[in-house]
Amino acid sequence: MNSPRVYQTEAIVLKRIKLGEADRILTLYTPNLGKIRAVAKGSRRTTSKLGGHVELLTHSQLMLARGRNLDIVTQAQTIDNFLALKDNLDKLSFGLYISELVDSFTPDHVDDRRLF
């Protein structure tokens, strides 16, 4: 059975990589799909509607469209941006370290609701 072309999921942004002049490749951890990668087109532009919703360690509700190689983020809405964590350097360092561990030690597309 084919999966839907457009789908919606919650996700925490674990990692961002620059792609071209205005895009980013995101590594996302989702409750139902596990770790996935997606492209946020135009998210590096100052006028981007996606920009603030796909920052590191942000919990967002995302609408994604399936692409050939990577899915594409079409809409995003922040659920929690964890400002208390980002205002404290020690907490931020620990949060980024945990996100690196999750990215390094979890396989792609293997869901683990407890880890989320």
N, CA, C and O atoms as CSV, one atom per row, in Angstrom:
chain,resi,resn,atom,element,x,y,z
A,1,MET,N,N,0.845,-1.189,0.000
A,1,MET,CA,C,0.000,0.000,0.000
A,1,MET,C,C,0.885,1.245,0.000
A,1,MET,O,O,1.843,1.313,0.769
A,2,ASN,N,N,0.590,2.202,-0.825
A,2,ASN,CA,C,1.368,3.429,-0.906
A,2,ASN,C,C,1.051,4.342,0.265
A,2,ASN,O,O,-0.096,4.438,0.702
A,3,SER,N,N,2.084,5.014,0.771
A,3,SER,CA,C,1.868,5.980,1.833
A,3,SER,C,C,1.422,7.301,1.204
A,3,SER,O,O,1.719,7.564,0.039
A,4,PRO,N,N,0.710,8.132,1.972
A,4,PRO,CA,C,0.205,9.386,1.407
A,4,PRO,C,C,1.347,10.314,0.986
A,4,PRO,O,O,2.420,10.309,1.590
A,5,ARG,N,N,1.104,11.097,-0.042
A,5,ARG,CA,C,2.137,12.009,-0.554
A,5,ARG,C,C,2.426,13.145,0.428
A,5,ARG,O,O,3.568,13.593,0.534
A,6,VAL,N,N,1.416,13.607,1.135
A,6,VAL,CA,C,1.578,14.669,2.130
A,6,VAL,C,C,1.154,14.110,3.479
A,6,VAL,O,O,0.118,13.454,3.591
A,7,TYR,N,N,1.957,14.371,4.501
A,7,TYR,CA,C,1.616,13.874,5.831
A,7,TYR,C,C,2.018,14.897,6.884
A,7,TYR,O,O,2.809,15.805,6.629
A,8,GLN,N,N,1.455,14.725,8.067
A,8,GLN,CA,C,1.680,15.645,9.171
A,8,GLN,C,C,2.258,14.868,10.341
A,8,GLN,O,O,1.846,13.737,10.601
A,9,THR,N,N,3.215,15.467,11.053
A,9,THR,CA,C,3.808,14.816,12.208
A,9,THR,C,C,4.397,15.850,13.152
A,9,THR,O,O,4.728,16.965,12.749
A,10,GLU,N,N,4.520,15.465,14.409
A,10,GLU,CA,C,5.281,16.259,15.365
A,10,GLU,C,C,6.738,15.888,15.193
A,10,GLU,O,O,7.049,14.776,14.765
A,11,ALA,N,N,7.637,16.804,15.520
A,11,ALA,CA,C,9.057,16.501,15.413
A,11,ALA,C,C,9.867,17.446,16.284
A,11,ALA,O,O,9.461,18.577,16.554
A,12,ILE,N,N,11.013,16.959,16.716
A,12,ILE,CA,C,12.015,17.786,17.382
A,12,ILE,C,C,13.199,17.883,16.431
A,12,ILE,O,O,13.670,16.871,15.913
A,13,VAL,N,N,13.675,19.091,16.205
A,13,VAL,CA,C,14.795,19.308,15.288
A,13,VAL,C,C,16.098,18.973,16.013
A,13,VAL,O,O,16.464,19.630,16.987
A,14,LEU,N,N,16.792,17.944,15.523
A,14,LEU,CA,C,18.047,17.503,16.121
A,14,LEU,C,C,19.265,18.160,15.481
A,14,LEU,O,O,20.263,18.424,16.152
A,15,LYS,N,N,19.176,18.419,14.183
A,15,LYS,CA,C,20.349,18.886,13.451
A,15,LYS,C,C,19.904,19.665,12.219
A,15,LYS,O,O,18.849,19.395,11.646
A,16,ARG,N,N,20.731,20.646,11.816
A,16,ARG,CA,C,20.476,21.430,10.603
A,16,ARG,C,C,21.768,21.512,9.799
A,16,ARG,O,O,22.846,21.722,10.357
A,17,ILE,N,N,21.650,21.346,8.487
A,17,ILE,CA,C,22.801,21.467,7.595
A,17,ILE,C,C,22.420,22.441,6.489
A,17,ILE,O,O,21.334,22.343,5.916
A,18,LYS,N,N,23.311,23.378,6.189
A,18,LYS,CA,C,23.051,24.331,5.108
A,18,LYS,C,C,23.003,23.598,3.775
A,18,LYS,O,O,23.789,22.686,3.518
A,19,LEU,N,N,22.073,24.011,2.944
A,19,LEU,CA,C,21.925,23.445,1.603
A,19,LEU,C,C,21.698,24.602,0.638
A,19,LEU,O,O,20.648,25.242,0.673
A,20,GLY,N,N,22.652,24.866,-0.201
A,20,GLY,CA,C,22.531,25.980,-1.132
A,20,GLY,C,C,22.522,27.311,-0.403
A,20,GLY,O,O,23.052,27.432,0.701
A,21,GLU,N,N,21.913,28.312,-1.033
A,21,GLU,CA,C,21.913,29.653,-0.451
A,21,GLU,C,C,20.819,29.875,0.584
A,21,GLU,O,O,20.995,30.680,1.497
A,22,ALA,N,N,19.699,29.182,0.461
A,22,ALA,CA,C,18.563,29.514,1.315
A,22,ALA,C,C,17.935,28.324,2.020
A,22,ALA,O,O,17.046,28.511,2.851
A,23,ASP,N,N,18.365,27.114,1.718
A,23,ASP,CA,C,17.699,25.922,2.248
A,23,ASP,C,C,18.506,25.261,3.362
A,23,ASP,O,O,19.682,25.559,3.571
A,24,ARG,N,N,17.832,24.356,4.067
A,24,ARG,CA,C,18.480,23.556,5.108
A,24,ARG,C,C,18.000,22.120,5.009
A,24,ARG,O,O,16.845,21.862,4.668
A,25,ILE,N,N,18.897,21.184,5.313
A,25,ILE,CA,C,18.500,19.794,5.511
A,25,ILE,C,C,18.355,19.618,7.012
A,25,ILE,O,O,19.284,19.903,7.767
A,26,LEU,N,N,17.196,19.152,7.446
A,26,LEU,CA,C,16.908,18.968,8.865
A,26,LEU,C,C,16.938,17.491,9.216
A,26,LEU,O,O,16.472,16.649,8.449
A,27,THR,N,N,17.485,17.187,10.376
A,27,THR,CA,C,17.338,15.859,10.951
A,27,THR,C,C,16.296,16.008,12.044
A,27,THR,O,O,16.473,16.786,12.981
A,28,LEU,N,N,15.213,15.263,11.921
A,28,LEU,CA,C,14.058,15.384,12.812
A,28,LEU,C,C,13.824,14.073,13.538
A,28,LEU,O,O,14.024,12.998,12.972
A,29,TYR,N,N,13.399,14.160,14.799
A,29,TYR,CA,C,12.980,12.952,15.512
A,29,TYR,C,C,11.483,13.048,15.751
A,29,TYR,O,O,10.999,13.996,16.369
A,30,THR,N,N,10.756,12.053,15.254
A,30,THR,CA,C,9.296,12.053,15.332
A,30,THR,C,C,8.817,10.871,16.171
A,30,THR,O,O,9.524,9.869,16.277
A,31,PRO,N,N,7.632,10.970,16.765
A,31,PRO,CA,C,7.138,9.860,17.587
A,31,PRO,C,C,6.736,8.631,16.775
A,31,PRO,O,O,6.863,7.509,17.267
A,32,ASN,N,N,6.259,8.812,15.557
A,32,ASN,CA,C,5.744,7.684,14.777
A,32,ASN,C,C,6.681,7.194,13.686
A,32,ASN,O,O,6.602,6.036,13.277
A,33,LEU,N,N,7.565,8.059,13.212
A,33,LEU,CA,C,8.453,7.703,12.105
A,33,LEU,C,C,9.903,7.535,12.536
A,33,LEU,O,O,10.734,7.086,11.746
A,34,GLY,N,N,10.214,7.887,13.766
A,34,GLY,CA,C,11.598,7.829,14.215
A,34,GLY,C,C,12.381,8.996,13.646
A,34,GLY,O,O,11.848,10.090,13.462
A,35,LYS,N,N,13.657,8.749,13.370
A,35,LYS,CA,C,14.526,9.803,12.854
A,35,LYS,C,C,14.375,9.888,11.335
A,35,LYS,O,O,14.516,8.891,10.626
A,36,ILE,N,N,14.088,11.087,10.856
A,36,ILE,CA,C,13.953,11.304,9.413
A,36,ILE,C,C,14.737,12.556,9.025
A,36,ILE,O,O,15.098,13.369,9.875
A,37,ARG,N,N,14.985,12.689,7.753
A,37,ARG,CA,C,15.627,13.885,7.215
A,37,ARG,C,C,14.666,14.543,6.230
A,37,ARG,O,O,13.945,13.870,5.492
A,38,ALA,N,N,14.674,15.874,6.238
A,38,ALA,CA,C,13.779,16.625,5.352
A,38,ALA,C,C,14.441,17.939,4.958
A,38,ALA,O,O,15.336,18.428,5.648
A,39,VAL,N,N,13.999,18.492,3.858
A,39,VAL,CA,C,14.502,19.778,3.378
A,39,VAL,C,C,13.504,20.867,3.762
A,39,VAL,O,O,12.302,20.738,3.532
A,40,ALA,N,N,14.028,21.940,4.350
A,40,ALA,CA,C,13.215,23.127,4.637
A,40,ALA,C,C,13.641,24.199,3.639
A,40,ALA,O,O,14.629,24.902,3.848
A,41,LYS,N,N,12.888,24.310,2.568
A,41,LYS,CA,C,13.253,25.238,1.487
A,41,LYS,C,C,13.043,26.685,1.925
A,41,LYS,O,O,11.990,27.044,2.451
A,42,GLY,N,N,14.061,27.501,1.698
A,42,GLY,CA,C,13.987,28.923,2.014
A,42,GLY,C,C,14.085,29.256,3.486
A,42,GLY,O,O,13.889,30.414,3.855
A,43,SER,N,N,14.380,28.294,4.345
A,43,SER,CA,C,14.358,28.540,5.792
A,43,SER,C,C,15.505,29.420,6.277
A,43,SER,O,O,15.462,29.905,7.408
A,44,ARG,N,N,16.519,29.637,5.461
A,44,ARG,CA,C,17.630,30.507,5.856
A,44,ARG,C,C,17.386,31.965,5.483
A,44,ARG,O,O,18.151,32.842,5.885
A,45,ARG,N,N,16.350,32.228,4.733
A,45,ARG,CA,C,16.020,33.612,4.375
A,45,ARG,C,C,15.427,34.324,5.585
A,45,ARG,O,O,14.733,33.708,6.394
A,46,THR,N,N,15.697,35.607,5.706
A,46,THR,CA,C,15.165,36.363,6.845
A,46,THR,C,C,13.647,36.489,6.782
A,46,THR,O,O,13.002,36.672,7.814
A,47,THR,N,N,13.075,36.395,5.601
A,47,THR,CA,C,11.621,36.524,5.445
A,47,THR,C,C,10.900,35.178,5.455
A,47,THR,O,O,9.706,35.114,5.159
A,48,SER,N,N,11.605,34.114,5.788
A,48,SER,CA,C,11.027,32.772,5.732
A,48,SER,C,C,9.951,32.565,6.792
A,48,SER,O,O,10.102,32.985,7.939
A,49,LYS,N,N,8.869,31.915,6.394
A,49,LYS,CA,C,7.811,31.560,7.335
A,49,LYS,C,C,8.180,30.317,8.133
A,49,LYS,O,O,7.615,30.078,9.200
A,50,LEU,N,N,9.121,29.521,7.629
A,50,LEU,CA,C,9.531,28.292,8.314
A,50,LEU,C,C,10.649,28.533,9.322
A,50,LEU,O,O,10.766,27.787,10.293
A,51,GLY,N,N,11.465,29.548,9.116
A,51,GLY,CA,C,12.703,29.763,9.854
A,51,GLY,C,C,12.647,29.502,11.347
A,51,GLY,O,O,13.381,28.649,11.845
A,52,GLY,N,N,11.808,30.204,12.065
A,52,GLY,CA,C,11.740,30.064,13.515
A,52,GLY,C,C,11.170,28.746,13.993
A,52,GLY,O,O,11.414,28.341,15.130
A,53,HIS,N,N,10.427,28.082,13.157
A,53,HIS,CA,C,9.783,26.825,13.542
A,53,HIS,C,C,10.692,25.617,13.355
A,53,HIS,O,O,10.373,24.522,13.819
A,54,VAL,N,N,11.827,25.811,12.676
A,54,VAL,CA,C,12.740,24.690,12.426
A,54,VAL,C,C,14.132,24.963,13.001
A,54,VAL,O,O,15.139,24.520,12.449
A,55,GLU,N,N,14.175,25.697,14.112
A,55,GLU,CA,C,15.436,25.930,14.816
A,55,GLU,C,C,15.812,24.686,15.606
A,55,GLU,O,O,14.965,23.836,15.882
A,56,LEU,N,N,17.083,24.583,15.969
A,56,LEU,CA,C,17.540,23.443,16.764
A,56,LEU,C,C,16.759,23.334,18.066
A,56,LEU,O,O,16.417,24.344,18.680
A,57,LEU,N,N,16.484,22.126,18.475
A,57,LEU,CA,C,15.789,21.820,19.731
A,57,LEU,C,C,14.418,22.482,19.820
A,57,LEU,O,O,14.001,22.909,20.896
A,58,THR,N,N,13.729,22.565,18.709
A,58,THR,CA,C,12.370,23.094,18.689
A,58,THR,C,C,11.403,21.954,18.395
A,58,THR,O,O,11.611,21.168,17.471
A,59,HIS,N,N,10.350,21.877,19.189
A,59,HIS,CA,C,9.302,20.872,19.005
A,59,HIS,C,C,8.219,21.519,18.152
A,59,HIS,O,O,7.589,22.490,18.571
A,60,SER,N,N,8.003,20.982,16.958
A,60,SER,CA,C,7.073,21.590,16.009
A,60,SER,C,C,6.110,20.574,15.422
A,60,SER,O,O,6.380,19.374,15.400
A,61,GLN,N,N,4.987,21.078,14.951
A,61,GLN,CA,C,4.036,20.304,14.157
A,61,GLN,C,C,4.365,20.619,12.709
A,61,GLN,O,O,4.313,21.779,12.302
A,62,LEU,N,N,4.705,19.597,11.920
A,62,LEU,CA,C,5.162,19.808,10.552
A,62,LEU,C,C,4.244,19.139,9.545
A,62,LEU,O,O,3.685,18.073,9.804
A,63,MET,N,N,4.098,19.774,8.403
A,63,MET,CA,C,3.446,19.182,7.242
A,63,MET,C,C,4.570,18.918,6.248
A,63,MET,O,O,5.319,19.825,5.885
A,64,LEU,N,N,4.678,17.659,5.810
A,64,LEU,CA,C,5.748,17.278,4.895
A,64,LEU,C,C,5.183,16.644,3.638
A,64,LEU,O,O,4.157,15.964,3.674
A,65,ALA,N,N,5.863,16.874,2.534
A,65,ALA,CA,C,5.520,16.240,1.261
A,65,ALA,C,C,6.643,15.275,0.916
A,65,ALA,O,O,7.822,15.607,1.044
A,66,ARG,N,N,6.276,14.100,0.485
A,66,ARG,CA,C,7.295,13.109,0.131
A,66,ARG,C,C,8.028,13.558,-1.128
A,66,ARG,O,O,7.412,13.965,-2.113
A,67,GLY,N,N,9.345,13.477,-1.074
A,67,GLY,CA,C,10.175,13.815,-2.224
A,67,GLY,C,C,10.886,12.572,-2.718
A,67,GLY,O,O,10.733,11.494,-2.145
A,68,ARG,N,N,11.660,12.719,-3.778
A,68,ARG,CA,C,12.392,11.565,-4.317
A,68,ARG,C,C,13.384,11.014,-3.311
A,68,ARG,O,O,13.369,9.824,-2.997
A,69,ASN,N,N,14.250,11.890,-2.805
A,69,ASN,CA,C,15.271,11.457,-1.853
A,69,ASN,C,C,14.950,11.892,-0.431
A,69,ASN,O,O,15.054,11.102,0.507
A,70,LEU,N,N,14.564,13.138,-0.278
A,70,LEU,CA,C,14.238,13.688,1.032
A,70,LEU,C,C,12.836,14.278,0.995
A,70,LEU,O,O,12.390,14.783,-0.035
A,71,ASP,N,N,12.151,14.209,2.125
A,71,ASP,CA,C,10.844,14.850,2.228
A,71,ASP,C,C,11.045,16.364,2.320
A,71,ASP,O,O,12.136,16.831,2.647
A,72,ILE,N,N,9.993,17.122,2.033
A,72,ILE,CA,C,10.073,18.577,2.016
A,72,ILE,C,C,9.090,19.144,3.032
A,72,ILE,O,O,7.908,18.799,3.023
A,73,VAL,N,N,9.583,20.013,3.906
A,73,VAL,CA,C,8.732,20.679,4.891
A,73,VAL,C,C,7.940,21.760,4.166
A,73,VAL,O,O,8.517,22.679,3.584
A,74,THR,N,N,6.619,21.646,4.205
A,74,THR,CA,C,5.774,22.628,3.524
A,74,THR,C,C,5.137,23.617,4.500
A,74,THR,O,O,4.879,24.764,4.137
A,75,GLN,N,N,4.881,23.180,5.733
A,75,GLN,CA,C,4.318,24.053,6.764
A,75,GLN,C,C,4.906,23.653,8.105
A,75,GLN,O,O,5.296,22.503,8.306
A,76,ALA,N,N,4.966,24.613,9.022
A,76,ALA,CA,C,5.479,24.322,10.358
A,76,ALA,C,C,4.810,25.233,11.377
A,76,ALA,O,O,4.529,26.399,11.101
A,77,GLN,N,N,4.563,24.684,12.549
A,77,GLN,CA,C,3.998,25.443,13.663
A,77,GLN,C,C,4.701,24.993,14.936
A,77,GLN,O,O,4.734,23.799,15.236
A,78,THR,N,N,5.258,25.927,15.682
A,78,THR,CA,C,5.984,25.597,16.902
A,78,THR,C,C,5.017,25.143,17.988
A,78,THR,O,O,4.004,25.793,18.247
A,79,ILE,N,N,5.342,24.024,18.615
A,79,ILE,CA,C,4.600,23.544,19.782
A,79,ILE,C,C,5.295,24.045,21.041
A,79,ILE,O,O,4.646,24.576,21.942
A,80,ASP,N,N,6.615,23.875,21.104
A,80,ASP,CA,C,7.408,24.338,22.246
A,80,ASP,C,C,8.811,24.662,21.750
A,80,ASP,O,O,9.450,23.838,21.096
A,81,ASN,N,N,9.290,25.868,22.063
A,81,ASN,CA,C,10.638,26.233,21.629
A,81,ASN,C,C,11.670,26.117,22.752
A,81,ASN,O,O,12.839,26.445,22.550
A,82,PHE,N,N,11.255,25.658,23.921
A,82,PHE,CA,C,12.149,25.401,25.051
A,82,PHE,C,C,13.032,26.616,25.368
A,82,PHE,O,O,14.252,26.488,25.468
A,83,LEU,N,N,12.417,27.784,25.523
A,83,LEU,CA,C,13.173,29.003,25.802
A,83,LEU,C,C,13.968,28.920,27.096
A,83,LEU,O,O,15.077,29.449,27.169
A,84,ALA,N,N,13.426,28.269,28.116
A,84,ALA,CA,C,14.154,28.143,29.382
A,84,ALA,C,C,15.458,27.387,29.173
A,84,ALA,O,O,16.470,27.704,29.798
A,85,LEU,N,N,15.439,26.405,28.311
A,85,LEU,CA,C,16.640,25.633,28.004
A,85,LEU,C,C,17.631,26.496,27.220
A,85,LEU,O,O,18.835,26.436,27.469
A,86,LYS,N,N,17.137,27.289,26.287
A,86,LYS,CA,C,18.010,28.092,25.428
A,86,LYS,C,C,18.550,29.339,26.123
A,86,LYS,O,O,19.508,29.941,25.640
A,87,ASP,N,N,17.956,29.736,27.245
A,87,ASP,CA,C,18.430,30.904,27.986
A,87,ASP,C,C,19.576,30.574,28.932
A,87,ASP,O,O,20.232,31.481,29.443
A,88,ASN,N,N,19.827,29.301,29.171
A,88,ASN,CA,C,20.872,28.870,30.098
A,88,ASN,C,C,21.927,28.095,29.309
A,88,ASN,O,O,21.616,27.075,28.693
A,89,LEU,N,N,23.167,28.573,29.327
A,89,LEU,CA,C,24.226,27.973,28.518
A,89,LEU,C,C,24.496,26.520,28.896
A,89,LEU,O,O,24.725,25.693,28.014
A,90,ASP,N,N,24.475,26.193,30.185
A,90,ASP,CA,C,24.714,24.807,30.611
A,90,ASP,C,C,23.601,23.885,30.107
A,90,ASP,O,O,23.873,22.800,29.595
A,91,LYS,N,N,22.357,24.319,30.253
A,91,LYS,CA,C,21.224,23.511,29.783
A,91,LYS,C,C,21.245,23.370,28.265
A,91,LYS,O,O,20.964,22.296,27.732
A,92,LEU,N,N,21.576,24.453,27.574
A,92,LEU,CA,C,21.649,24.412,26.116
A,92,LEU,C,C,22.738,23.440,25.656
A,92,LEU,O,O,22.523,22.654,24.733
A,93,SER,N,N,23.900,23.496,26.297
A,93,SER,CA,C,24.994,22.576,25.949
A,93,SER,C,C,24.572,21.134,26.156
A,93,SER,O,O,24.846,20.274,25.319
A,94,PHE,N,N,23.905,20.869,27.272
A,94,PHE,CA,C,23.441,19.514,27.559
A,94,PHE,C,C,22.389,19.073,26.536
A,94,PHE,O,O,22.425,17.937,26.063
A,95,GLY,N,N,21.465,19.957,26.197
A,95,GLY,CA,C,20.438,19.637,25.208
A,95,GLY,C,C,21.029,19.335,23.842
A,95,GLY,O,O,20.601,18.393,23.174
A,96,LEU,N,N,22.010,20.125,23.420
A,96,LEU,CA,C,22.663,19.882,22.132
A,96,LEU,C,C,23.453,18.579,22.151
A,96,LEU,O,O,23.503,17.862,21.152
A,97,TYR,N,N,24.072,18.275,23.297
A,97,TYR,CA,C,24.808,17.012,23.432
A,97,TYR,C,C,23.849,15.822,23.311
A,97,TYR,O,O,24.149,14.848,22.620
A,98,ILE,N,N,22.711,15.903,23.977
A,98,ILE,CA,C,21.711,14.830,23.902
A,98,ILE,C,C,21.197,14.686,22.469
A,98,ILE,O,O,21.011,13.568,21.989
A,99,SER,N,N,20.967,15.807,21.785
A,99,SER,CA,C,20.481,15.717,20.401
A,99,SER,C,C,21.530,15.070,19.497
A,99,SER,O,O,21.170,14.330,18.582
A,100,GLU,N,N,22.817,15.329,19.732
A,100,GLU,CA,C,23.879,14.664,18.966
A,100,GLU,C,C,23.898,13.168,19.242
A,100,GLU,O,O,24.089,12.368,18.326
A,101,LEU,N,N,23.701,12.786,20.506
A,101,LEU,CA,C,23.667,11.361,20.852
A,101,LEU,C,C,22.496,10.658,20.172
A,101,LEU,O,O,22.656,9.573,19.613
A,102,VAL,N,N,21.330,11.274,20.221
A,102,VAL,CA,C,20.152,10.678,19.579
A,102,VAL,C,C,20.395,10.536,18.082
A,102,VAL,O,O,20.071,9.505,17.493
A,103,ASP,N,N,20.964,11.566,17.467
A,103,ASP,CA,C,21.243,11.512,16.031
A,103,ASP,C,C,22.264,10.420,15.707
A,103,ASP,O,O,22.116,9.708,14.714
A,104,SER,N,N,23.284,10.288,16.530
A,104,SER,CA,C,24.352,9.318,16.260
A,104,SER,C,C,23.935,7.873,16.501
A,104,SER,O,O,24.347,6.980,15.761
A,105,PHE,N,N,23.125,7.634,17.525
A,105,PHE,CA,C,22.868,6.265,17.959
A,105,PHE,C,C,21.491,5.710,17.618
A,105,PHE,O,O,21.167,4.588,18.008
A,106,THR,N,N,20.683,6.468,16.905
A,106,THR,CA,C,19.384,5.930,16.492
A,106,THR,C,C,19.373,5.741,14.981
A,106,THR,O,O,19.824,6.619,14.245
A,107,PRO,N,N,18.865,4.612,14.513
A,107,PRO,CA,C,18.785,4.387,13.065
A,107,PRO,C,C,17.633,5.200,12.461
A,107,PRO,O,O,16.697,5.587,13.160
A,108,ASP,N,N,17.718,5.443,11.182
A,108,ASP,CA,C,16.650,6.164,10.478
A,108,ASP,C,C,15.386,5.316,10.397
A,108,ASP,O,O,15.454,4.096,10.241
A,109,HIS,N,N,14.249,5.961,10.504
A,109,HIS,CA,C,12.925,5.351,10.289
A,109,HIS,C,C,12.601,4.209,11.252
A,109,HIS,O,O,11.875,3.285,10.884
A,110,VAL,N,N,13.126,4.256,12.474
A,110,VAL,CA,C,12.768,3.282,13.507
A,110,VAL,C,C,12.164,4.080,14.656
A,110,VAL,O,O,12.871,4.783,15.378
A,111,ASP,N,N,10.835,3.962,14.818
A,111,ASP,CA,C,10.167,4.777,15.830
A,111,ASP,C,C,10.372,4.203,17.224
A,111,ASP,O,O,10.425,2.988,17.417
A,112,ASP,N,N,10.485,5.105,18.184
A,112,ASP,CA,C,10.602,4.750,19.597
A,112,ASP,C,C,9.894,5.847,20.381
A,112,ASP,O,O,10.489,6.870,20.720
A,113,ARG,N,N,8.629,5.621,20.658
A,113,ARG,CA,C,7.794,6.632,21.330
A,113,ARG,C,C,8.375,7.032,22.688
A,113,ARG,O,O,8.269,8.189,23.094
A,114,ARG,N,N,8.987,6.078,23.386
A,114,ARG,CA,C,9.560,6.392,24.705
A,114,ARG,C,C,10.714,7.387,24.584
A,114,ARG,O,O,10.861,8.278,25.420
A,115,LEU,N,N,11.524,7.233,23.548
A,115,LEU,CA,C,12.650,8.141,23.344
A,115,LEU,C,C,12.167,9.540,22.985
A,115,LEU,O,O,12.766,10.534,23.395
A,116,PHE,N,N,11.084,9.616,22.218
A,116,PHE,CA,C,10.550,10.914,21.834
A,116,PHE,C,C,10.102,11.666,23.077
A,116,PHE,O,O,9.617,12.793,22.975
